[in-house]
Amino acid sequence: MTAGVARGRAQIVDELIRVKRLRPNARLPERATEGSTGYDLYACLDEPLEVGPAPVKVPAGIAIEAPPGFDVQVRPRSGLSSKGVMVAFGTIDSDYRGELLVTMYALPYRHAHVVHDGDRIAQIVVTRAEHLSLEIVDDLSATARDAGGHGSTGR
């Protein structure tokens, strides 16, 4: 499952995410460009689906198996977001084997958005997930920001 290639001092490890097509017309996730960090997800539909202000689950027609220790996140596509078509940010746990469903909705100010089979609807981004222990303490270390909330940095 893992192949390592030594380059200079660092070792690059190629991890594998297994993908299962659940329907014949399902498209595999793919990067749009070599510099893309996200893999595009495609709708897998029998007929067009209307997305309005109420959340709708759009099937991707695939299931994945991510290696333990990795976090697969479903994220919006900026092109759709700029048009008011939103995707709920989500995590696909490494032990989930069901179909990838993308929760989509349109902002109330715009008309409904129609999703067709094969449309790019979201992206997945894969990162390492560290498992840390939690410790209950009486005090936390002080910082310049300290307990300042949203907008407290003034930027």
C-alpha positions in Angstrom: 0.0 0.0 0.0 2.9 2.4 0.6 5.9 3.0 -1.6 8.8 5.2 -0.5 11.2 7.0 -2.8 14.4 8.6 -1.4 15.2 12.0 -2.7 18.1 13.8 -1.1 17.6 13.8 2.6 13.8 13.5 2.6 11.8 10.4 1.8 8.6 11.0 -0.2 5.9 8.5 0.7 3.1 7.7 -1.8 0.0 6.7 0.1 -2.9 5.1 -1.6 -6.6 5.9 -1.4 -8.7 3.1 -2.8 -11.8 4.1 -4.8 -14.7 1.9 -5.6 -17.2 2.8 -8.4 -20.7 2.1 -7.1 -22.3 2.9 -10.4 -21.0 2.4 -14.0 -21.2 6.1 -14.9 -19.3 7.3 -11.7 -16.2 9.4 -12.4 -13.1 9.0 -10.3 -11.9 12.0 -8.4 -9.1 13.8 -10.3 -6.9 16.9 -9.9 -7.7 19.6 -12.5 -4.0 20.7 -12.7 -0.7 19.4 -11.5 -0.6 22.1 -8.8 -4.1 21.4 -7.5 -4.3 20.1 -4.0 -7.9 19.1 -4.3 -9.4 16.2 -6.3 -12.6 17.2 -8.1 -15.7 15.2 -7.2 -18.4 14.6 -9.8 -22.1 14.2 -9.5 -23.4 10.7 -10.4 -27.0 11.1 -11.3 -29.7 9.3 -13.2 -31.5 12.7 -13.9 -30.7 16.3 -13.2 -31.1 17.5 -9.6 -32.3 20.9 -8.5 -30.4 22.5 -5.6 -32.2 25.3 -3.8 -31.9 26.8 -0.3 -32.6 23.5 1.5 -29.6 21.2 1.7 -29.6 18.3 -0.8 -27.3 15.3 -0.8 -25.8 14.8 -4.2 -24.3 11.4 -4.8 -20.8 11.0 -6.3 -21.3 7.3 -7.1 -18.1 6.3 -5.4 -16.8 5.0 -2.0 -13.3 5.4 -0.8 -10.9 3.8 1.6 -8.4 6.2 3.1 -5.5 4.9 5.0 -5.6 5.3 8.8 -4.0 8.5 9.9 -5.4 10.6 7.0 -8.1 13.1 6.9 -10.2 13.4 3.7 -12.2 16.6 3.6 -15.0 17.5 1.3 -14.7 21.2 0.4 -16.5 23.6 -1.9 -15.3 24.5 -5.3 -14.6 28.2 -5.6 -16.3 28.6 -8.9 -19.6 27.4 -7.6 -19.2 29.3 -4.3 -18.7 32.6 -6.2 -22.1 31.9 -7.9 -23.9 31.3 -4.5 -23.9 27.5 -4.8 -22.5 26.2 -1.5 -21.1 22.9 -0.3 -21.1 21.9 3.4 -17.5 21.3 4.5 -17.2 17.7 5.8 -14.8 14.9 6.8 -14.7 11.4 5.4 -13.4 9.2 8.2 -10.9 6.5 7.3 -13.3 3.8 8.5 -16.3 5.0 6.4 -17.0 2.9 3.3 -20.3 4.3 2.2 -21.1 6.4 -0.9 -19.7 9.9 -0.9 -22.6 12.3 -0.7 -22.0 16.0 -1.1 -24.4 18.3 0.8 -25.2 21.2 -1.5 -27.5 24.3 -1.2 -28.0 27.6 -3.0 -28.0 30.9 -1.2 -31.5 32.4 -0.9 -30.7 35.4 -3.2 -30.1 33.2 -6.2 -32.3 30.9 -8.3 -32.0 27.2 -7.9 -29.0 25.5 -9.4 -29.4 22.4 -11.5 -26.7 19.7 -11.1 -26.3 17.3 -14.0 -24.6 13.9 -14.2 -20.8 14.4 -14.4 -20.8 18.0 -13.1 -17.9 18.9 -10.8 -19.7 19.6 -7.5 -17.0 19.7 -4.8 -13.4 18.6 -4.1 -11.7 16.4 -1.6 -8.4 17.4 0.0 -6.3 14.8 1.9 -4.2 15.7 4.8 -2.5 13.8 7.7 -4.5 13.6 10.9 -2.6 13.4 14.1 -4.2 11.6 17.0 -3.4 13.5 20.2 -4.3 12.9 23.8 -6.4 15.5 25.7 -5.3 16.7 29.1 -7.6 18.6 31.5 -5.8 21.5 33.1 -6.7 24.5 35.3 -4.9 27.1 33.1 -3.7 27.5 29.6 -0.6 29.4 28.5 -1.0 33.1 27.8 -0.7 34.6 24.3 -1.0 38.1 22.9 -4.5 37.3 21.6 -5.5 35.3 24.7 -9.3 34.8 24.8 -10.1 37.3 22.0 -12.7 35.8 19.8 -13.8 36.2 16.2 -12.4 39.4 14.7 -10.2 40.1 17.7 -7.0 40.3 15.6 -8.3 43.4 13.8 -7.4 42.0 10.4 
